[in-house]
């Protein structure tokens, strides 16, 4: 196990390995017992005994891989197996008994976390055998080979299940971490084939991460794999035409890609040596079978498929040599688009040596900048897989988004247009393109037909031949338990002639060889046969073909999907009846309602009598029944049936309680779910929301912290984390400034030998005075915790949320409010206040106008700027607030808090240039806020103060007049004040007195720029304003508190006359 097993032997060696004497000994073919032992326990006990001999480890690795790949051939790639798996795995004594119940035991053995494999999975005994062998700790923990085998097997086990399994996910992630360290060390030591194995591992881990929704981490793995392989590619633009009637070429997205030169040479050498290697078929007991020579046998496609699928007249001389290209007759059918407007593929502008590229030459590597977009060289299969995986990782985030589709489609088209040297890679490229095109009106039909063609291909390639079926019928009821009744296989499109056996001559078959199909099976991870058919049914449902979708689901016996499809078509009663017939004994499920209660879901009591044994997917069926009927008892029963492992049951129960605002019960349900699935970000997020409703602020902080740890790009989690942090109580305790190591220095003694410090326990007779002195010293270096610590943490969380969702006005508004809530004494981040206010105004200004401006915060900000900074004298260049280094301003604005603290102590000693903070504030006011001012007295008042600070008295007086008029209008549209309240009348008088004093202070001043007095008739205008208000509020003369305001107004008018 010290050396690396490069690639499992496949093809014609499957039957040889499974008939090997060691395999037969493991399965009990040679066992002689007086009393027959249970099959599963007998195999596991014999495996444990046989693995005590280390010489058998590698042989069992081969047996496990052979069983796994035979299973994948039968269920994913085809062609049909040339042997009966039941006869190979089960001894005759077990086949003679009830084989159906034995297979049921295998399905139960493979059940994980309350979820079981698809009940009609063919050849499940092969996968079970691989699971028993490759999951054994003796093999899996012994080295790289065993751990990689368990990693691969666990992912295919996950794909067999209908729900995500936290147990398998944790197992795969733990194995992946160890494999990464092992492969990195081998790569650093330049071990043989280390680069190839590391790249394959990175791609496989990326596929696993995409399955569990970690798309960002998956793309990081793919980028690392491309770097290691020196695979250069870029998504760029090129001039081309997309429609048939397009006259002018426009920029089109295209992926330029080229495999490394060393990769081309490697494939070329492999192809030259293929014929000699292919003729060797060593047996499992042959020493050559253990050598690395098996790698060359299986990595290169057969020589009969060396013709490229591109027409000869378009073949470029720069096409690099590679492995055998997929022939026109062997590659899967590429369904034409046949659209009346769109071209079959983008017609790119012809290139020449003087071609003007759509991006600067420095933006693209030199090796791909000269590529012709319409005639690129053939990619190696691994590089094609990397491109397809990148496309899948991007489209997983938002497959229905048009921009996402435009970004991902070029990756799939590069693999299709450039050709593929592997049959399975080309098939996967067609599938990826079909998924992308399914959401666009003009390409949805082709996407559906292409998926249908792929399903037809898989059905034809994986359906058992007549001879195989006959051998299975010899076993009696096993055929009924394994599959529905056989029907004549019909396909939507004319299909190629499949191989009836995997050893059939290549010359007599239009299909690819087994070796070619299975070569990249772990990196591609194509869907299983029933997965692909279910995806086709879902596509038909999306297109409105519910009848066709129902037929597919019923044929696959996917009862859960049938029920969901019925419920989606307003046939809930049929769905409920179907589920109850599957789950419960005849008419033994009774729903009773008490006479005094309504027919609400909470008033219904359900009595359950489940079938024995329960259906394989009983927990999932029960949850779907609960979703349709809104009865929480079904969720509880699903949790019980699964042995308290089916996470979805508790999640559904939690959502049920949360919808009815029973938050305490919802929290308990989410806690049970998270005890099993600790890295389920959705459940952590929902748990945090429930804790916010329960005012469990610390619990909410922990939940949303988990969310952002699992997905750093979740803006909603960052925003909710800020909400929870703001609700935490202010810190009131003291903390010690010095570290514990300094305080406990007296406890560290130096040993006599070596001079190393050793921590010793306190002696029993330690002097109490020494303790008191130490405590006194520690208390002298304590300080008070920042009372705004949680506010600052919330501000950091909102800053991250605003970075992730720059167009979310709600997040920016919260950011502004939190930043402004820190008082100047605690270091208000004025720079961030200005930035957030500008962003809020930018996002809401066009729709809400001046209401987008938070006038209270603007008032505080104005007071701080005008009182802290001195505006330069006239004639300086400070009015050009947009001048200066824009990059420097942006950096300082983002550093908000530091900039605010620095500027708060900075004075304009030179009188020529304002610091950054007031300049950014003036930019905000002039460009964003002032144009929105229309009818807000407070806003006009702030603008007046800002203009006065800028030595613009005429503008300040103008804003003051607008503030006064808008205030009077807001109190009474007709400006009649006899019928307003006393408070309103007092406000009108205060505002009028304020304006009259503005006239008195600003009128005699010199007008900016043009010179002369600001208002030569300021006395007249002041008296006119006072008389106008007094004349329209005569009712308040001599009347209580209103008379006091009246007298004050009259006194101000008289003062202006003097």
HUNORZI-V167234 format. One record per helix or strand of 3 or more residues. SS is the DSSP state (H for helix, E for strand). FROM is the first residue (numbers start at 0). LEN is the number of residues. Records with the same first field share a line. If there is no record, write none. Layout:
BEGIN
SS=FROM-LEN + FROM-LEN
END
This chain:
BEGIN
H=12-6 + 20-7 + 38-12 + 53-24 + 84-5 + 91-5 + 98-11 + 123-11 + 136-4 + 143-17 + 165-23 + 193-18 + 214-15 + 260-12 + 273-5 + 286-4 + 292-7 + 302-3 + 311-3 + 360-3 + 365-4 + 380-15 + 401-16 + 422-15 + 443-19 + 465-8 + 477-5 + 505-3 + 513-5 + 520-4 + 528-15 + 545-11 + 558-10 + 571-12 + 600-3 + 617-12 + 631-10 + 646-13 + 662-14 + 680-13 + 696-14 + 714-13 + 739-4 + 744-3 + 767-13 + 788-16 + 808-12 + 823-3 + 829-23 + 854-14 + 876-3 + 885-9 + 895-9 + 915-17 + 936-13 + 952-19 + 981-21 + 1017-14 + 1033-3 + 1039-18
E=231-12 + 249-9 + 341-7 + 589-4 + 603-4 + 733-3 + 747-3 + 756-3 + 781-3
END
